[in-house]
């Protein structure tokens, strides 16, 4: 028990430092309450809003809005030096996958267990006009959740992209994917 | 400070419980030292060996061997009720993506930052003969890292799959993807 106590004390200090740093620097938003799995739209919106990165051919950071004010549209800050962006300029078809495991809300449930949610948003990855109002909104959404992006090299031609969602595949319970239309997704209420 | 203290005490208790549970149940292997980024093969093998899940069209768990004894071949335990497996039986071409961010070794670096490693293994996803020696090795590798798989419903037709790696795309530092052949990957030494 003594060794566990020591382990915990050490872990406690480390976790506090990392926890506090992460809150202020890591760009991971504070957790909102996990919606009931049968409320598919609210659950999907929660999963997207609370996540800070996913897989879009490659691992990329994203934001759908200010922390806990996500609008549901994933925005990305990508350089065309990365194939993810350069390919998108040739073929916009993309799918973006998130795991709830990243949020820490799956506890000790295995990441592949259907009760540990995963969502794949399929659609078209579009570069936004950097001077548009939407680009300004997206830039604020991205730089708020990912502060270090502000300092990324100007010479690397980073551009703001948006995933225009056409289809949603979400598993967050037993019994296969939840039926969820794009309209239902955008109509989903974020729980306070 | 008082509220931070309280927050930390609460976090400390929770982290200990989860931390201890995770070590024994969560199936996430203990961390090995992070190889130097310029040792591409060792780095890639470390990233694969230390990870417990990734994105293969959908979020799936995997294992490349016993903890810290990974052979580099990703094995999966998939049900054909999930499109990931049923599609693979029609078209084996697959890519499997991992982020170092899951390992906690990126600290507060943004997940998209090139120094927080990401790897995509591209190849063919093949179902193994369940009675083969390799399937037995894979089953042990999977069930050791993902103990709850043992109890997954027999009626769901779970099968063991292997990713036959044909190409490797890894970013773990500035300057674009690391040149890394499949032979170099399998020749990479795991650091002790």
Interface residues (C-beta under 8 A of the other chain):
Chain A: X4 X7 X8 X9 X11 X12 X15 X16 X18 X19 X20 X21 X22 X25 X26 X27 X52 X53 X54 X55 X57 X58 X59 X60 X61 X77 X81 X95 X97 X98 X99 X101 X102 X107 X108 X109 X110 X111 X112 X113 X118 X120 X146 X148 X149 X169 X171 X176
Chain B: X4 X7 X8 X9 X11 X12 X15 X16 X18 X19 X20 X21 X22 X25 X26 X27 X52 X53 X55 X57 X58 X59 X60 X61 X77 X81 X95 X97 X98 X99 X101 X102 X107 X108 X109 X110 X111 X112 X113 X118 X120 X146 X148 X149 X169 X171 X176
